[in-house]
Amino acid sequence: MRGENMRIDEIKTQIFHLEKELLTPQLREDSLKLNSILATDFFEFGSSGTIWSKKDAVEGGLSLREMTLSDFDIHPLAKDVMLATYRVHDKTRNQQTLRSSIWRKNEDQWQLFFHQGTLAKS
């Protein structure tokens, strides 16, 4: 049990850093890095109601905003599949969103398979 908790803590730290990095302008403008983090079959339900694919994110780029992440947690769904949940404060648009992401381990790398943003009350 203790070993499993240590593993979950390590995974939580890894995914937290990936989610936090995905909010930065440096990564959002880096199509090569985005290509490696997003799974081939990645898709997103945006808070705007738009559905995005990996191609949309990598080729079109992601919007550049000043954002902070809080209330982060992970929930195991299966071996090497995690649901991450958190809140984002978009300082650029003065908006709060609830976020959920499904991460899958591909060999030794976590990749983002699904993401959803939902507008939240401040």
Secondary structure, 3 states (H helix, E strand, C coil): CHHHHHHHHHHHHHHHHHHHHHCCHHHHCCHHHHHHHEEEEEEEECCCCCEEEHHHHHHHCCCCCCEEEEEEEEEEEECCEEEEEEEEEECCCCEEEEEEEEEEEECCEEEEEEEEEEEECC
